[in-house]
C-alpha cells in the first residue's frame, strides 16, 4: 500500500518511493493529456454538454486514487480525472461517457462527468455541490451494517462547496457516527468566479474541522510528494478507526470553471505566486532532480500516452450511440420493478 511505502525507511525503500512517484506522475500526465483531448473534442463539436478539466489539481487528485485500495469507496468530483484513473478507471470508460457510447458505464444516458461503477466502489457524481459527502456516508453505513470492516470512503469538494448546508450536515453526521470518511477539499481560490475572500472568513478551511470534532490536515496542493504523504496519512488514520479526516489542499485552478469559461477573473498575482505553480511541472522537475527519470524517458512516456489516447478515441468514435427510438430508457437498476416485467 502507498501508506506503507511513505512511512517506510526512506533509504531502505528508496526504490518503492521512486516507483510511487513515477506511477503518480504517469497518471497525472495521462489525466492532463486526456483532459486536453476532451477539451479539443468539445471545441470541435464532438462532445455535447460541459467539459471540466483538472489542470493544476492532478497532484492532489492522483494521491487520492493511489491511497485507496480494492474495497474502498471513491466519489470523485469534476476535476478528478487523475484520481479516477489511479483508482482504476480505464481511459475508454471516460471517453465512452464523453462521446455517448452505449458501451460505456452509463450506456450513453448521462452527462459526461456522472460516470462510475458503483458495484466496484466508484460512485457516479451528483452535480449538486457537496451532495456526494452524504452519498459516501450512506455507502459507509451500508457496509457497516453488512459487517464490512477495514475500508475507507473518500470524496472531494471545492472550497465553494464548503459553504453549503449539505456539506455541514454530512460532516456532522460522519463525525457523530465516526465513519471512515476522508474528505478532500481543493481550495483552488475560486468557487467558479467567486474568490475565497467572499466565501468564508476563517483563516484556513482546515480550521472548520475542529468544530465538527474531525481531524484536519493541510497540504500544498502543488507538491506531489506532500500530497502523497498527507492524503496517505489521512486514509491510514480513517482506516485505523480514527474517524473522519479532512484534507485541505491549497492550489489554483489553472483553467476556467469549464471549457466555456475563459477564467479572465483570476487574479494575475495568484498565477505568479507559489499557489499558482503547475503541479505537473513541479512533479516533473522533482523526477529530473532526483534522477528518477531523464528527458528522453519523459518524452517517450508522452509519446506512449498520446498513442494510448488516440487509439481509444478512434475506437470509441466507431461505437454506437443510443437510438432514441429503440432505447429502453427505464433506470437500469430498477427495470425489474416495472409492472409486468419478470425479475
N, C-alpha and C positions, 0 to 999 in steps of 0.2 A: 504494500500500500504506500501511497505517496507520503502519508504522515510518518511511516516508519523510515522512509528514505530521509526525510527532512530532519528527523530527530536523531538519526544515527551519527556516528563519529564522522566528522567531515573529511578526515584523511582516509580512514579505512573504507568508507563508502563513496569515495570521490567519483567512481565510475557510475554508480547509480544516480548520484546527484547530477552529474553531467547529462546522463541519459534522460532524466526527468525534464531538464531544461530543453534539451533537443526535441523531445516529444512535444512539449508545450509550445515551443517555437513553431514546429511544423503545423500544429493545429491553428495557431494564431495566424500564420501566413496563409493557410488554406482558407480560413474564415475571411480574411481580408480580401483575398482574390475572388472567392465565391461571392461575397457581398458586392464587390466591384462589378463582377459579371452580371449579377442580377440587376444592379443599377443600370448597366448598359442595355440589358434586355428591356427594362422598364422604359428607358428613353426611346428605344426603338419601337415601342408599342407592342411588345411581345408579352408583357406582364400586365394584367389588369389588377386594380387595387393598389395599395401602397407598397413601397419598398423602404424598409427601415434598417439601416446598416449600423454595425457596431464599431466603426472606426474610432480608435482611442480607448476602447473598453475591452479589447481582446485579452489582455493580461489578467484582468480580474475574472473575466468570464471563463477562460480556459482553466483557471485554478479551481473553479467550482467543479467542472466536469471531471477533472483528473483526481480530485479529492474524494469523490463519491465512488461507490462500488456497486456491483450487482446486488439487487435487492433494495437499494436506496431509491428515493423518490426525488425527481428533479422537475421543477416548474420554471422554465426559463422565461425571459422577457424578450422584447423585440430586438434587443441589441446583443443577444447571446448566441450568435452563430458559433463562436469558438467553443463555448461551453456545451452546446448541443452536439457538436462534432466530437468533442472529447468524451462526452457521455455515451457516444456510440451511434449517433445519427449518421446514416450514410448520405453522401452528397446527393445521390439520386432522390432520396426522400425529400430533401429541401427543394430540389429543382422540380420534382413532380408536383409538389404543392404550389410552388410559384407559377408553374406553367399549366396547372389544371389537369394533369394526367389522371385517368381513372385508376391507374396502378399505384398511385401514391397512398400514403397512410390515411388521408382524408378523402380519397377517391374523387378528387376534383370538386368537392362540395363546399369547401370552406375558404375563408380568407387565408392568404399565404403564410401568415405568421401564426396561425392557430393550428399548428400541426403537432402531432405527438403519437405515442403508442402507450396508452395508459396501463395496459397489462404488463408492460415492461418497466413501469415506474417513470415513464417520460410523459409528463402531462401537457396536453394542448393548452395554450394560453387563452385566458379570458381577457378581453381588451380593457375592461374597466380597471382603473388604477387601484392597485393594492388587492384586487379580488383573489389573486392566486394564493395569498398567505392563508386565508381561511380554507381554501381547497386543499392545500397541503396539510393543514391541521386535521381536516376531516379524514384524509388518507392515513395519517399517522394514528388517529383514533381507531380507524377500522383495523389497521394492522395490530394495534394493541389488543383490541377485543378478540382477535384471532390468535393471540398469544405469540405474535412475531416479535422478536427482540433483536437488539444489535443493529438496527437500521436507523437511517437519518433521512430527513426530508429537507431539501433546500429549495429556496425560491429567491427571486431577485425583484427589486423595485428600484425606482429612481428617487431622487430627492423630492420631487413633486408629490409622489405617491405617499410619502410620509405624512403629508398634511391631510390625508383622507381619513374619514371615520372607519372605513373598512380595515385599514392597517392598525389603527388604535385597538379596535375590538379584537382582531385576530392575534396581535402580540399579547394582549392582556390574557386572552384565552390560553395561548400557548404557555405563558408564564405560570398561570394558575395550575394548569394540568401537567406542567413540567414535560412538555413534549420535546422530542429531539429535533427541533426545528432550527435550521440555520438560515437566517435572513440576511441576504446580501443587499446592501444599499449602495448604489452607484451615485455618489454625489458628484454629478457631472456639471454642476454650476447653473444649469437652466432646466426648468420644467417647461418644455417647449421653448418659449421665448421669455419666460418669467425668471429673472435672476433669483438666486437663493436669498438675497437680501430682502426680497419682497415675499418670501415664503415662510421663513422661520427666524426667530430672534435669538435662539440659543447659539452658543459659540460653535458647537460641533454637534451633528446629529447623533453621534455616539453618546452624548450626554443624556439623551432621552431614555436610553436603555435602563438606567438606574431606577427611573420612576416605575418601570414595569417589573423590576426585580430580575432583569435579564443581563447576562454578561455581555460586554461590548468590546470590540476590537477595532482600532483604526489602522488604516494602511494607505500607503502611497499607491494609488491605482495605476501609475505609470511604470512601476517597478515589478517585473515578473517575479524575481526572487522573493521580494517581500510579499507579494500576493500569494504565491505558493505556500509560503510559511504561515502566514496569518490565517488564510482560509483553511489550510490543512489543520492547523491547531483548533480552529472553531469546530470543524467537523468532528475531530477526535474528541473534543470535550462533550459535544452533543451525544456522540455515540457512547461515551462513558457514563452517561446519566447525569450530566451537569445541567440539563435543561436547555431552554432556547439560547441561541447565541446570535448576536447581531454584529455584522462586519460592515463598517462604513469605509468605503474607498473614495479617496479624493482624486478626481481626474477631470478632464474636459472632453466633452463630446466634440470630436473633430469633424463634424459634418452637421447638416441640418437635422431637424427632427425626423424628416423623411426626405426622400428624393424630390419631393415637391417644394422643399423649403431651402432657401439659399443661405440661411444662418447669418444674414447680414447684421443681426442684432448682437452677435457675440463680440464682447469687448476685445479689441486687439491686444490690450495689455495682458489679458488672460492667456491669449495664444502664445505670447512671448515669455510667459512666466513658467516656472517649473511644472505647474499643474497642467500646462498645455503641451508637455512633451508627448511625442508619439511613442506609445509603449512598444510597438513593434520594432521601431528603430532602436529603442533603448535595449530591448532584448537581443537584437542582432549585434549591437555593439558589445554587449556583455559576452556573447558567444565568441566573438572575434578576439576580445581582450583576454579571455580565459584560454584561448587556443583550442576550444572545443569544436570549432569549425573554421574553415577558411573561405575566402571569397569564391573560390571555384566550387566548393561544395554547396554553398548557399545559392549560387547561380544555377547549379544542377537541380537543386530542390525546387527552385521556382519553375524551371522547365518541366519538371515532373508534375507539379501541381497544375500548371497550365494544361498539360495534356489530359490529366485526370478530369478537370472541369469541362474542357471542350468535348471530350468523349461522352461525358454524362449528359451535357446539353444536347448533343446530337442524338443520343439515344432517346431522351425524354421527348424531344420535339417530334419524333416519329410515332410516339404513343398516342392513343386516342384520348379525347376529352369526353365528358359526359354528353350523351344525346338527350336534350331536354324533353323530347317526345317519347322516349322509351325508358328513361331512368326512373327507378323506383325511389322516390325522394324521402320515404319514411326514414326515421332515425335508425341507423344501423343496429344499435344496441337494443332497441326496443321493438323491432319489427315483429318479433314473435308474439308480442302482446296485442297485436291488431286483431280485431274480431274476425273470426272465420279463418285465420291463418294457423296452420299447425305449428306446434312448438318444435 
